[in-house]
Amino acid sequence: MRLKRSWALVASFSLFLPILGTSQAFSLPTPSAITTTIAEGGPQGIDKRDDLRKKQAAEKKRQQELEASLEGLESDLAQVIIALDQTQTQLPVVQAAVDEAQAKLDAALRDLEQIQARLEVAQVEMQRLADEITEGENRIVQSQVTIGEIARQAYRGQGLSSSIVSVVLGASSTEDLTKRMEANRTATRTQVQILQGVEDATAANRNRAQRQTAVTERIGELELQAKEVVERSEEAKKAHAAELANYQHLEEIQGALTVVLSQQKSAMEAQLQEAIAAQAAAAAKIAAIDEENRRLAALAAAQGGSAGRHVTGSGLFSLPVAPGTPITSGYGNRTHPVLGYTMFHAGTDWGAACGVPQYAAQDGTVQSAFYEGTGGNSIYINHGIINGHSYVTVYRHFQTMQVSPGQKVARGQQIGLTGTTGRSTGCHCHFEVWRNGATINPLSVTG
């Protein structure tokens, strides 16, 4: 039941899995916040571009090696392994996106906290100025009331005399005159002080009003900044949530794919054993060809003829594809990425696109051209005895075969179109060179 759920989960992520009986297209989520940015111009920009190209080339090579190591598996299982690898590659990238989004969110929240603190200080100052202005206005009003009372008393003759003459004439004695003069001076000082107080309070309130205007402007600026930071923090929250969802989605995919692979391990082992058996069958087939080549060579020699051909030059064989086509997998041992088995790769792979022509590497006779299970559409060409050795070349995974068994072919003659038939993870040319019944590195005899 768990396997079914896992397969269903993988299928829901749109992976093309024939084993599920579905034909949906799979795509891994792409981090929205993590993008490769390269500075334009200048040595630093050039260095970044060079570094990016190197990383891309290294990743491409790694992917090619992974795909090559999966030959021999049905395409559905191979695609699951590739998808799991892509998921594992994506996870640290998306984790970096999550971390970056979190850092932006934290920065926005810190900015917002600082602005709010400054806004609170400004608002407290605004309130203090308003209170001081009210207090100053109250003092001014009280002073004005006092001045009015002094004026009324003077008018009634109860207070400050209007002139020095009235003071002198109104005195009953020298002592009374002194007292009247001192009282008059005291009253005058009091009135002057009250008037000065009103003037000072008025000036102070005017200054406070100016400061209040500046604080009001600062509050407006801080409120605008706060609004912008709130918007930025909301965007940062959304970005963080999106990247976190990406990461969780990838983890879910990874878990599902891991379950599928663990449950399909026996199927993978069986398929790889089939590939090994197919290679053994190819070896037996070529051994029979070698035996026939040697029998015919011995017969020719007994009759006084040539026991084979002699080829000189830098390359005993030509390349099966156009020069410059990149090699995607070399000759030799490869480690299976899931099972850990060491598998022998009997040929060399070139990354030719589907439909690209392939050519006979040397003169010879088409021994067979048929669909051979794991190898797909395969062509065997018998080159007979060359320089004392029996040679057979094998070409696999053709999209279209353009020769027939028994047909004579010349070196460089087109024999078919590149494809991805059989157990192949993508379009490519697979080329094997057999000498005396054993494979050799094709690059050691091509030129």
GULUMKOL-923139 format. One record per residue: x, y, z of N, C-alpha, C, O, CB in turn. Coordinates in steps of 0.1 Angstrom, whole numbers, plus 5000, padded with zeros to 4 digits. Glycine has a CB too. Example, Ala and Ser with C-alpha at 12.3 -4.5 7.8 and 13.67 -1.06 7.14 Angstrom:
REM residues 2
513249435078512349555078513249675078514249675085511349555090512849785071513749895071512950005079513450115080514149945057
REM end
This chain:
REM residues 447
500849885000500050005000500950125000500650224993499150005012502050125008502950245009503550264995503650384991503950225019503950164988504450174975503550244965503950334958504950044969502250204966501250264957501050414960500950494951499850194959501050444973500950584976502150664972502050784967500850604992503350604973504550674968504550694953504950804949505850594972504150594946504150604931503050714928503350794919503750474925501950714935500950814932501450954935501151044927499650784940502250964945502851094949503751144938503751254933503551094962504651054933505551084922504751124910505151224903506550964919503751044907502951074895502251214897502051284887501850974893501851244909501251374911502151494909501751604906500651384925503451464909504451564906504751564892505751634887505751544915504051494884504051494869505251434863505851474853503951634864505751324869506951254864506351144854505451074857507751184875506951144842506451044832506950904836508150874836506951084818506050834841506350694846505450594840504250574844506150694862505850524829505050424823504650314832503550254830505850364811505450284842505050184851503750214859503050124863506150154861503350344859502150384866500950384856499850394860502250514872501250364843500250364833499750514831498550534828499050284838500650604833500350744831501350814822502350754819500350824845501050924816501950994807501951144810501651224801501450964792502251174822502251314826503751364826504651284826501651334841503951494824505251544823505751594837504951654844505251664813506951564840507451594853508351714853509051734843508251474859508251804863509151914864509351944879508351944887508552044857510551964883510852004896510652154898510852234889512351964900510252194910510052334913511352414912512352364916509452354926511252534907512452614905512452724916511352794917512552674891513552744923513452844933513252984927513853024917514852854941512253054933511953184927512853294932513053394925510453224931513453274943514253384949515653374945516453474945514053394963516153244942517553224939517753234924517253144917518053094945518353334919518753344905520153374904520753434913517853444898520753324893522153354891522353494885521953514874522853244882522953584893523153714888524653734885525453714893522653814899524853784873526253814869526353964866525654014858526553724856527354024872527654164870528054184856528854104850528654214880527554294850527954324836529154414836529254514843526754394829530154374828531254454826532254444838531854404849530854604824533554474835534554474845535054334848534454234845533954534858536254334854536954204857536154114866536153994864538254224863535454174876534654094885533554024878533253904881534054184896532854094869531754034861532253914853531653814851531054134852533453934846534053834838534353714847534053594843535353884831534953734859535253624868533953544871534053424872535953674880532853614874531653554878531053464866530553354868530653654883531153524854530653444843531553324841530953214838530753534830532853334842533753224840533453114851533352994848535153264841533253164863532953064874531652994871531452874874532853144887530653074867529253014863529452904852528852794853528253124859530152944842530352844831531052714835530652614831531152914819531952734844532652614849531752524857531752404856533952654858530952594866529952514874528952454865528552334867529252614884528452524855527452464846528052344838527452244837526952564836529352354834529952244827530152124836529952014831531352294821530552154848530752044858529451974861529451844861531452094871528452054862527151994865526551914853526051804855526052094869526851964841526351894829527151764828526551654825526651974817528451764831529251644830528751544840528651424837530751674832528451584852527951494863526651434859526451314861527851574876525751514853524451464849524651354838523951254838523551574843525551384828525851284817526351154823525951044818526851344807527251164833527851044839526750964846526750844846528951084848525851044853524750974860523850904850523550784852523951074868523450964839522550904829523250784823522650684820522151014819524550804820525250694814525350564823525250454819526750734810525450594836525550484846524250414847524150304853526050534859523150464842521850404844521450324832520350264831520750514846522250314822521950224810521750084815522550034823523050234799520750024809520449884814519149884822518649774824521549824821518750004826517450004834516350054825516550124815517550104846515150014828513950064821513950214823514350264833512649994825513350284813513350434814512650484826512950594831512750484801511550414830510850464842511650474854511650574861509550384844512350364857513250364869514450454867514850524877513750224872514950464855516050554853515650704855516350784861516650544839514450734851513950874853513650904868513851014872512650894845513250794875513050814890514350854896514450944904512450694896515450784893516750804898517250944894517851014903517750694894517050984882517451114877516651224885517251324889517251124862515351194886514551294894514951304908515051414914513051254893515351194914515851204928517151274929517351354938516051054934518051254919519251324919519051474917519651564924520151274908518151514908517751654906517251714919517551834923516751674895516351634926515751684938516851714949516851814956514751584944517751614950518851634960519751744956520351814965519651504961519951774944520751884939520052014942520652114946521051874924518752014941517952134943517852174957517752294961516552124937517752074966517452104980518452204987517952304993517551974988519752194985520552294991520352434985520552534991522052264990520052434972519752564965518552634971518552744974519652544950517452544972516252604978516452634992515852734997515052504976517252565000517452595014518152735015517852805024518352485020519052755005519752885005518752995002518753105008520852884994517752964994516653064991515853085003515453205006515753014979515552985010514752995023515553085033514953175039514452855029516853055034517653135043517753285039517653375048519153075044517853305026517953445021516653515024516653635028518353445006515553445021514253505023514053535038513453645042513153415018514453445047514353465061515253585066514753665074514853345069516453595060517353715063516653845059516753945066518653695056516053845047515353965043514154005052513954115055514853955028513453895056512353925065512853975079512254065084511553795067513853915084514453955097514854105096514654185105515553865101515554135085516054275083514854375082514954485088516854285070513854335075512654425074511954445088511554555091511654365064511854335096511254345109512154435118511654505126511054205115513454415117514354505125514154655122514154735130515854455123514154675109513954815104512654875109512554985114513954825089511554785109510254825113510254855128509754955133509254725110510954775136511054795150511754925154511354995162511854675157512854955146513655075148512755205145512755305152514955075140512055195134511255305130510155325140509855445143510655285116509555225144508455235154508955295167508255375173507755095157510155265171510755325183510955475181510655555190512055255187511555505170511755655167510355725166510255845170512555665154509355655161508055715159507455745173506855845176507155625151507655645182507155665196507855785203507155855210507355535204509155795201509855905207509356035202509156135209511455895204509156045188508656165182507256205187506956315189508656155167506356105189505056125194505056175208504256255212504155995192505956115216506056165230506456305230505956395238507056075238507456345222507956475221506856575216506656685221509156485212506056525207504956605202503956635213503456745214504156525190503656535221502656555232503256655243502556735248502356425239504556635245505256725255505156875250504856965258506756685257505456895238505357035232503957085233503757205236505857035218502957005230501557045231501157085245500557185247500656935226501657005255501357035269502057165273501457255280501856925278503357185269504057305272503357435266503357535272505557295268502957415254502257525247500957565254500657685256501857495232500257465259498957495267499357565280498657655284498257355269500357515286500757575299501257715297500857805305501957485305501957745286502457875283501257975280501258085284503357875271500257925272499058005269498358035282497858145284498157935260498257945291497557965304498258075312497658165318497457835313499658075312500458175319500158315313500058415320501858135319500158315300499958445293498558505296498458625299500058425277497558415296496158455300496158515314495558615317495158345298496858445323496858485337497558615339497158705347497558375346498658635332499358765332498558875327498558985332500758755324497858845316496958955310495858995320495559105321496358905297495358895328494358925338494959015349494359115353493858795344496158985353496859065363497159205359496859295366498158995367497659215346497859355341496559435340496559555343498459345327495459365337494159435336493759485350493259595352493159345331494059405360493659435374494459555379493959645385493859315383495759555375496659675379496159795372496159905379498159645375495759785360495259905353493959955359493760075360494959875338493059865363491859905369492059975383491460075386490959785371493059925391493359985404493960125402493660215409494359895411494760135391495360265389494360365385494360485389496460255378493360315377492360405373491460455385491060575385491360335362491260365395490460405407491360475417490860525427489860275413492560495414493460565424493960475435494360525445492760685429493860345434494160245444495560185442496060115451493160135445496160225431497360155429498460245424498660355430497260045418499160215414500260295408499760425404498860435396500860215397500460535409500160675405500660705391501660645386500760775414499960785384500260805369501460895368502060895357499060855362501760985378502961075377503661095390503061065401502461205371504861145389505661165401505061285409505261295421507061195398504461375402503861495408502761455418502661505429503261595398501861365413500761325422501261255434500661255445499761235414502361185433502961115444503461215454503261205466504161025440504161315450504761415459503661495466503661525478505661515451502661545458501661625463500761545473500161605482500761685452500661415470499761335479500361295492499661235501499261215472501761315494502361275506502161375517502061495515503961265503501861315529501561395541502861435549502861525557500661315550503861365546505161385553506361335544506161265534505161335567507561365549508661305542508761155543508961085533510061365548508361105555508360955556507260895547507560795541508060915571506160965546505060915538505460915523505160835515503760995540506261025519506661035506507660925502507560865491507361175504508560885511509460775509508760645507509060565498510460765521507760625515506960495514506260495501506160395494505960485525505660615497504860615484505860595472505460525463504160755483506960655473507960635462508360485461508460435450509260725464508660425472509060285472507960195467508260095459509560235486506760225471505560145467505360155452505060065445504260185474505560285447505460305433506460235424506160175414505560455430507760235430508760155422508460005422508659935412510160185429508059955434507759815434506659775425506759675418507359775449505559855424504459825415504959835401504559755392503359925417505859935398506359945384507159825380506959765369507260075383508059775390508859655387507959535385508159455376509759625398506959525393505959405391505259415378505159305371504859415403504859525374504159535361505159505349504759435340503659685359506359555351507359525340507659375339507759315329508759605343507759315351508059175352506959095346507158995338508259125366505759135348504559065343504559075328504358985320503259115348504859205323504859225308505959145302505859085291505059375305507159135309508259055303507958915303508358835294509559085312507258865314506858725314505958695302506058585296506158695327504958785299504058765288504858755275504658665267503058875287505858845274506658845261507458715260507558655250507658965261508058675272508958545272508058425269508458335261509658525285506858425275505958305273505558295258505358195252504758315282505258415253504858425239505958375229505658295220504458565235507158415232508358375224508558225225508858155216509658455228508458175238508658035240507657945233507957845227508658005255506357995233505357925226505557925211505257825204503957975229506058035206506358045192507457945188507357885178506758195188508457935197509557835194509057695195509357615187510657855204508157675205507557535206506757505194506757385189506757525219506057605189505157575177506057535165505657455157504357695174507157605163508057575152508657435154508757355145509257675152509057405167509557265169508457165167508657055162510057255184507257205170506057115168505857085153505556975150504757175175506057185145505957175131506957075125506656985117506057305123508257085130509356995126509056855131509256765123510657045132508556845143508256705148507156645140507156525137507856705163506156725136505056675128505556625115505056515110503956785126506456695109507056655096507856525098507756435090507956765090508556515109509356395112508456275114508756165109510256415124507356295121506356195123505756145110505656025107505256235132505456245101504956205088505956125080505556025073504556325080507256165080508256085073508455945079508555845072509656165074508455935092508555805099507355715096507555595094508755825114506155775096504955695092505055645078504655535075503755775094505655725069505755685055506855575054506655475047506155805046507955585061508955485062508355355067508655245063510155535070507655375078507055255084506055175075506055055074506255295097505355255067504455195057505255115047504855005043503555305050506355175042507155115032507754985037507854885031508255205027508254995050508854875056507854765059508154645057509554915069506654805063505554705064505354635051505154515051504254775070505254715040505054645027506154555024505954445018504854755016507454605027508554515024508554395032508954285027509854595026508154405045508154285053507054185049507254065050507854325068505954245044504854155039505354075026505153955025503654235035506054145018506654085006507653975010507753865005507354184996508454015020509453915025508853795031509353685030510453985035507753815038506953705044506453605033506553485034505753755053505953675023505353595012506553515005506353395001504653675001507653585002508753514996509253405004509653294999509953614993509353425017509853325026508953205026509353085026510053375041507653235027506653125027506653045014506552925014505153185028506953115002506953044989508252954989508152844984507053144978509353004993510552924993510452815003510952705000511853014996509852835014509752725024508752615018509052495020509152775037507752655011506852565005507652484994507452364992505652634998508452554986509352484977510152374983510252264978510252584969510752414994511652325001510852205006511352085005512352395013509752225012508952115018508452035006508251905008507752175026508052094995507652014983508751924978508551804975507252114972509951974978511151894973511351784983511651664979512351984972511251814996511451705006510351595004510651475005511351765020509151635001508151544999508451454986508251334987506751614997508851524976509251444964510451354967510351234963509651544952511451404974512551314977512151194985512551084982513551394985511251214995510751105003510051004994510250884996509851155014509151054985508450954977509350884967509150764965507351034969510250954961511150884952512050784959512350674953512050984945512450814971513350724979512550594982513050484981513750784992511250614985510450494988510250404975510450284976509050534993510050474964509850404952511150324948511050204945509550504940512250384949513550314946513850204955514250094951514650414946513550224968513750114978512849994975513349874976513550164992511650024970510749914967511049844954510649734951509249964967511649924945511949874932513449824930513849794919511749984922514049804942515449764941515649624934516549604926516049754955514749534937514849404931514649414916515249334909513849304937513749504912513449514898514749574891515049534880512249604895515349674897516649724892517649614890518349614880517149844900517849534901518849434900518549334889519449284882518949354914517249304887516949204877517249264863517749194854515449174878516949394861517149464848518649464846519149454834516549594848519449494856520949504854521449364851522449354843521649564866520949264857521349124853521049094839521749024832520749024863519849144834519549124820520549194811520849134801518049174817520949314815521949384807523249304807523949304796522249524813523649254818524849174819524749044810525649004803525249124833523548984810523348864802523348904787523848824779521948804806522849024784522849064770524249084765524549054754522049194768525149144774526449164770527249024768528049014759527249244781526848934777527448804775527048734762527848664756527048714787525748754759525248704746525948764734526248704724523748724745526248894735526948964725528348914723528848894712526949114727528948884735530348824734530348694728531248664720530848814749529348614730529248474724529048494709529548414701528148394731528148584705527848614691529148654684529448604673526848724690529948744690531148794684532248684684533048674675531648914691532248594694533248484694532948394682533948344676533048404708531648374679531348294667531848354655532348294645529848264667531648494654532148564642533648554641534248534630531748714643534348574652535848564652536248424648537248404640536348584666535548324652535948184649535848164634536648104627535048084656534748224628534548214614535548294606536048244596533048254610535848414611536948494605538248414604538948424594537148624612538648354615539848284615539848154606540848114600540248244630538648094606538547974597538748014582539447954575537147904599538048124579538248174565539648224562540148204551537148284562540248284572541648334570542548214568543448214559542048424582542348114576543247994575543047924561543947874555542947894586541747924557541447854544542047934533542647874523539947854542541948064534542648154523544148134523544748124512542248304525544748124535546148114535546547974530547547964523546648124550545747874532546047734527545947734512546647654506545147634533545147824507544947824492545947924486545847954474543547854489546847974494547848064488547348214488548048294481548248024475546248244494545748374494546148454506546948414514544148374492545448574508545748664519544948614531543748584530545548804515545648624542544948584555544248704561543948694573545948524565544148814554543448924560543949054554544749054544543648934575543549164559543949294554545049354562545249324574542749394552545849444556546749524564546449674562546449724551548249494559546149734574545849874573546849954580547249924592544449904580547350064574548350154580547750294582546650324577549650164571548350374590547850504592547650534607547750434615546550534585547250654610547050694624545850634631545850604643547050844625544850604623543550554629543150434621542750434609542450664628543050324629542650194623541150214619540650154609542850074632540450284628538950304626538750454626539450534633538150234636537650494619537250634620536150644630535550544635536750684606535850774634534750794644533450754638533150784626534850934649532450704646531150674641530250794640529150784634530450574650530650914645529851034645530851144640532051124639529251064658530251254637530951374632532051414642531751414654530051494628533251454638534251504647533751624655532951704650535551544639534151624667533751734676532551704685532151774694533351854668531851594682530751544690531251504704532151434705529951424683530751564714531251544728531051394733530051334730530651634738532051344740531951214746531251234759531551314767533351154748530251154761529451164774529751054783529451064795527951164770530250944779530650834788531750754781531650714770529450744791532850734789533950664784533950514786532950464792535250714790534950444781535050304782535550264795536550334801536050244770535050164802535550114815534450104825533250104822536550214819534950084838534050064849533150184852533650294852534750014861531950164856531050264861530350214874530050094874530050314850530050294883529350254896527950294895527550414892530050324908527050194897525650224897525250314909525650284920524750094898524550434906524350524917523350484928523450534939523750654911522550374926521650334936522150204942522150184955520250314930522450104934522849974939524249964943524649874951522549864928525150054938526550054942527349954934528549934937526650034956526749884924527449784917528449854907528249964903526549694909529549784905530549824895530149754882530249634881532049794899529749834872529349784859530449824849530949934849527949834855530649734839531649754829530949814817529949754811532449634825531449934812530849994800531749954789532949994788530750154802531249874779532049804769532349894757533149854748531349684764531850024757532150104746532350254750532550284762531050104736532250344740532250484743530950544738530450504727533550544736530450644745529250714742529550854737530350924743528250714753528950894726528951034722527651094723526651034720529551044707527551214727526251284729525651344716525451464715526451394739525451254707524751294694523251304696522651224703525151194683522651404690521251424691520451314683521051254673520851564686519251294686518451204678518351244664518151364661516951184685518451154655518351184640519651224634519751234622517451304639520751234642522051264636522651134630522551024636523051324648523251144618523751024611524950964619525651034626524251064598525050824618526250754623526850684611526150644601525750654634528150654612528850604600529650474604530050454616529850704595529850394594530750274596532150314598532650404592530650174583532750254608534150294612535250234604536350284604534350254627534850134596535850064587535049984577533949954579536849974595535749954566535149864556534749734563535349684572536049834544533549674558533149544564531849504559531349554549533149554579531349394565530049334562529149344574529449314585530249194557527849384571526849394582526549254586525949174578525649474577526949224598526649084603525149074608524548974605527549054615524649174614523249184619522849324621523649414624523149094632521549344619520949474622519549444627518649414620520949574609519349454641518149414647517949474660518849544666518149254648516749464666516449514679516949414690516549304690514949544681517849464698518549364707518249404722519249424730520049364705517049404726516749424740517249554746516949664742517149314748518249534756518749654763519549744753519549874755519749604773520049694742520849774733519949844723520449924715521849694726518649814722517749864712518149824698518749714696517750014714517949914689518349884675519849884674520549984676517749994665520449764671521849754671522349694657521649624651522249654682523549744654524149704641525549644645526349704652524349814631525849514640527149454641527749454627527149404618527049304647529049504627529749504614531049414616531849444625530149644609531149314607532349224608533349284598533149294586531949084603534549314603535649374595536649274591537649304584536249484602536449144595537349034592538649054599538749114610537649044577539748994593541049004599541749124594541949144582541848874596542149214603542949334600544249334608544149324620542149464602545349334601546649334608546849214617547449234628546849464615546249104613546348984621545348964632545448864640547748974627544449054634543449044644542049044638541749114628543549164655541148974645539748974641538949094648538949104660539048834644538349174639537649294644536149294641535749264630538349424639535349334651533949354650533549484657534049514668533049234655532849574650532349694657530849684659530149624651532649824648530349744670528949734674528449874676529149954683528749644687527249904671526650034673525250014678524449934673526550114659524850094689523550064695522650184696523050294694523750004709521350154700520350254703519850334690519450454692520850354713520050284679519650364667518150394667517350324671519950284654517850514662516450554659516050484646514950434645516350704658516950484636516650424623517950354618518950414618516150524613517750224614518950154609518750154593517750124588518950004614519850184586519850204572520650104564520950124552520250344569520949994571521649884564521049754568520249744577523249884568521349654560520749514562521849414564522949434559519849484551521549304571522549194572523049144558522249134549521949074580524349124558524949074545525449184536526149164527524048984538525049314539525349424531526849464533527249474545524449544534527549494522528949544523528849694526528049764520529749514510529649744535529749894538531149934537532149864540529149924552531350064534532650124533532850214545531950264551532850204520534150234548534450324559533850464557534050524546536050334561533150514567532550644565531150644559530550754558533450734557530650534555529350524549528250534560528350474571529150384542527250614557526150624567525350494569525050434559525150744563525150454582524550324584523250344592522450254593525450234592522950464598521750484605521650614612522550704610521550374616520550644619520350764626520350744641519750654646519050834621520950834648521050824663519750824669518850894665521950944668519550744680518350744687518550704702519650724707517350634681517450654708517550624722516750494725516050484736517050744731516750404716515950284717516650184727517850204731515850204704515850094732516450004742516350064756515650164758517849954739517250024765517350084778518450194778519550174781517749974789517950304774518850424772518150544779516950554779519050454757518950634784518450744791518350874783517950974787519250774804518850864770518750974761519450944748520250854747519351094768519251034738519851014725521351014726521951104732519351124715522050914720523450914720523950804711523150714707524050894734525150804707525850704699526650614708527550664715526750764688526350484709527150394717527950304707527350244698526250304726529250304709530150244699531150144706531850184716530950344691531150024702532049924707533049874697532649854685531249804714534249844701535249774692535649644699536149644710536449874689535449534692535849404697537049354689537049354676534649304696538049314696539249264689539549124695539849104707540549354691539549024686539748884690538848844702539248764711541248864694537548884701536548844710536448914723535748874732536748694714537249024725537149104737537049254733537649304723538449084746536349334741536249474739537549544742538349504751535149534747537849654734538949744737538449884737537349914733540149724726539249974742538850114742538750164728539850164721539850194751537650204723537550254710538450374706538950384695536150294707538750454716539650574714541050524711541850604706539550664726541450404715542750354712543050324698544150304694543050234721541950304690542150264676541350364666541350334654541650124674540850474671540150564662541050694660541850724669538750604668540850754649541650874646540950954635541451054631543050834642
REM end
